[in-house]
Amino acid sequence: MPEKPSLAGRAYLVVEDEYPVALHLCSELQDVGASVLGPVSNVEGALDFLTGEHMPDAAILDIKLRGTMGYAVADRLLDIGLPFVFVTGYDCTSIPDRFRSVPCLTKPCEDRTLISHLAGLSCDAPQ
């Protein structure tokens, strides 16, 4: 089985409201050399984070956060040119058309698949 790609030198914002899932995502990212920012468990916290001084290279975003749809976070990520991946329990075909270019993985997803998607993101966007 091929090794997971390295994400060394990259920082990822984890926006996930289920603590065990967030903990697992953080652990997987750290295992492949990434730095983790967060996790953040709600829309307001994620939006606040994205106006802060320390910006991530990319993000992992759950669609529903504590009963609120996270599309405002996704819109903000697009506005600032920050690449991201949806990781959600929702059917990926249900996301709005404006996010069709964003990779979407359905929970539970294979760690290797998520890491491969993250490795493929262009983290060179201006911030």
C-alpha positions in Angstrom: 0.0 0.0 0.0 1.5 3.4 -1.0 2.4 5.8 1.8 0.3 8.9 2.5 1.6 12.1 0.9 3.5 14.5 3.3 1.8 17.7 4.2 4.8 19.0 6.0 5.1 22.8 6.1 1.3 23.3 5.6 -1.2 24.5 8.2 -4.8 23.4 8.0 -7.9 24.9 9.7 -10.2 22.1 10.9 -13.8 23.2 11.2 -15.8 20.3 12.7 -18.4 20.2 15.5 -18.1 16.5 16.4 -15.2 16.3 18.8 -14.2 12.7 18.0 -14.2 13.4 14.3 -12.2 16.7 14.9 -9.7 14.9 17.1 -9.2 12.2 14.4 -8.8 14.7 11.6 -6.2 16.7 13.7 -4.3 13.5 14.5 -4.2 12.4 10.8 -3.0 15.8 9.7 -0.2 15.8 12.3 0.8 12.2 11.4 1.6 13.5 7.9 3.6 16.5 9.1 0.9 19.2 8.9 0.2 21.9 11.5 -3.3 22.1 12.8 -5.2 25.3 13.5 -8.4 24.7 15.5 -10.4 22.7 15.6 -13.3 25.2 15.4 -16.8 23.9 16.1 -19.1 26.6 14.9 -19.7 29.1 12.1 -19.0 32.2 14.2 -15.7 30.8 15.5 -14.5 29.8 12.0 -15.4 33.3 10.6 -13.6 35.0 13.5 -10.6 32.7 12.9 -10.5 33.7 9.2 -10.2 37.4 10.1 -7.3 36.8 12.4 -3.6 37.2 12.1 -2.6 33.5 11.6 -4.1 32.2 8.4 -4.0 28.5 7.4 -2.8 27.3 4.0 -6.1 25.4 3.5 -9.2 24.2 5.5 -11.3 21.1 6.2 -15.0 22.2 6.6 -18.0 20.2 7.8 -21.2 21.5 6.2 -23.4 21.5 9.3 -21.9 23.0 12.4 -24.0 22.9 15.6 -27.2 23.1 13.7 -26.1 25.9 11.3 -25.1 25.3 7.7 -21.4 26.3 7.2 -21.8 27.9 3.8 -20.9 31.3 5.2 -17.5 29.9 6.1 -17.2 28.3 2.6 -18.1 31.7 1.0 -15.4 33.4 3.2 -12.8 30.8 2.2 -13.6 31.4 -1.5 -13.5 35.2 -1.0 -10.0 35.1 0.4 -8.8 32.4 -2.0 -8.1 29.8 0.6 -8.5 26.2 -0.7 -10.7 23.8 1.3 -12.3 20.4 1.3 -15.8 19.6 2.5 -16.0 16.6 4.8 -19.6 16.0 5.6 -22.3 13.6 6.5 -24.5 15.1 3.8 -24.7 13.9 0.3 -22.2 15.9 -1.7 -24.6 16.4 -4.5 -26.7 18.6 -2.2 -24.2 21.4 -1.9 -25.0 24.7 -3.7 -23.7 25.1 -7.2 -21.3 27.8 -6.2 -19.2 25.2 -4.4 -19.2 22.5 -7.2 -15.5 23.0 -7.7 -14.7 22.3 -4.1 -13.7 18.7 -3.3 -16.4 17.0 -1.1 -15.9 13.8 0.8 -18.7 12.0 2.6 -18.2 10.8 6.2 -16.8 8.5 7.1 -14.1 8.9 4.5 -10.8 7.1 4.2 -7.9 9.0 5.8 -5.8 8.3 2.7 -8.4 9.8 0.4 -8.6 13.0 2.5 -4.9 13.4 2.7 -4.6 12.9 -1.1 -7.2 15.6 -1.7 -5.4 18.0 0.7 -2.1 17.3 -0.9 -3.6 18.1 -4.3 -4.9 21.5 -3.2 -3.0 24.5 -4.4 -1.9 26.3 -1.3 -0.3 29.1 -3.2 -3.4 31.4 -3.2 -2.9 35.0 -2.1 -4.2 35.7 1.4 
